[in-house]
């Protein structure tokens, strides 16, 4: 008999003494039975919102970028704010699946699948914005490939952070998708073996690639999983670092700071975890997954939100200090203007949502209260959208020449498109939880025994 | 040409520790494994079976190196050899500016090829029919499948399986597929 060391201070990761079969059943029944009314309601509502968003995007492409409220001074506003916001949301998934895996954080197993799915959907939402900002996106492919012209082959500028961003985001999306799929294969095999309908057998049979749980395969699988975690860890930090370079390598006061890479990464993880909390608190309630997404999971996630939120708060303070300490007149003005100028309202929304609201998480009781966490996570989502808005718009709207100072106001097209991408994001999530196992039960089974003090009962031996 | 079936003797377990210990005991007793099946990754089961470390790491290394080479040579060719373009007086061959894309392409090509290489090593592909020795082996059952060779000692195998709380024991062959069976369970 193997000897297990049980900790008396640790709490079990799976609440209730679940058998392995019960774990499979708990997760699979939500994708096997008929969908609930609640699911249909969410699916159709978000689908409708997504459709309105897409129609508005076509209207904008047909009419022109002039439908946005951008002007000569604030030339970058709506599109890049949303782009950075969604890319940031996408950071939690890979952090949970890769970084927490390397740190042996076993509580990650119940949330990594949906967090990773969320990453993919968020990155897709992010990609919408640079695309529609091109104005005529259908000629976009020509800018990526060298195409013949009078000057000879025309290459992109490999020294530009915007191009680095293209590589970073596409790599991030591809690697996250591969990592997600690798994790799905054994679970899809389980769903395949439970399937009754021929269509489900073909669908899950094809996706699961004939996986049968062979340990010879697990050997390669686990090694590949570890490699992916190792590759994704620097990747997740590199992506938002490169996004921050889009700003930090420019000479605009308020952007030109060396603190941007760590500040952006902390902010991204902060916003990503807030969005994971928002989604999973809904999912756990509607799909009755309280045994898996339990107090321990919420507590740990809340701690990460608190840590990253405080890091972001520290970054706000550091920026102000350095603006003063550098002695640069323009830098100082940019920051005073942020806090007291025409956009002060957005600055103070940002500070109160991002720095003040997570401070309630110092209390264990509140960290384990789903309602408190839900409201707090919404605040953080709002705050982090405003963070990007503040960085981008307040740094641009009052430049070196006072005669060109301007204000930026969102138009109905911008509002509709923003709400539309939320529709697209949640719509994809609803489709995902209906057709694919929303919890990586293959991994949950591996931690089922963690800190459980039960004696396992053995079934009778049946002789062949 | 389909391979001739390998005669097997299987023990079915429902606990990872029992399976791990039984696997170790079988190996010590000198049995030859056809395979062991587990519904989730059990730490140490591969080593207990005597499997060597996976070679998939070499796939990552080689294709990662390939990605790095493509990135560095491609950028050098485009921005230095083919058409050096003066952007704000920046150097045509600035190594630090090449670092981000080099890193991304290393990870991209290395990662995608790791996934494909892993599936290739496991002989997994879309449309492959999964052979299950037990219906529950992707759900809650662990199966140890021993090859019945020349000197197979069934009594000894039964003794090891029973000692480690095996729930069922079956005579099977490697072409058997539990998924084709109409009813569940049933001892051979």
Interface residues (C-beta under 8 A of the other chain):
Chain A: X1 X2 X4 X19 X20 X21 X24 X146 X151 X152 X153 X154 X155 X156 X157 X158 X159 X160 X161 X163 X164 X167 X168 X170 X171 X174 X175 X178 X179 X181 X182 X185 X186 X189 X190 X192 X193 X194 X205 X206 X207 X208 X209 X210 X211 X212 X213 X214 X215 X216 X217 X218 X219 X220 X221 X222 X223 X224 X227 X228 X231 X232 X234 X235 X238 X242 X245 X442 X443 X445 X446 X449 X456 X458 X459 X460 X461 X462 X463 X464
Chain B: X14 X15 X16 X17 X18 X20 X21 X35 X36 X37 X38 X39 X40 X41 X42 X43 X45 X46 X49 X51 X53 X54 X56 X57 X60 X75 X78 X79 X82 X83 X85 X87 X90 X94 X97 X98 X100 X101 X103 X104 X105 X107 X108 X110 X111 X112 X114 X115 X117 X118 X119 X121 X122 X124 X125 X126 X127 X128 X129 X130 X131 X132 X135 X136 X137 X138 X139 X140 X158 X162 X165 X166 X167 X168 X169 X170 X171 X179 X187 X188
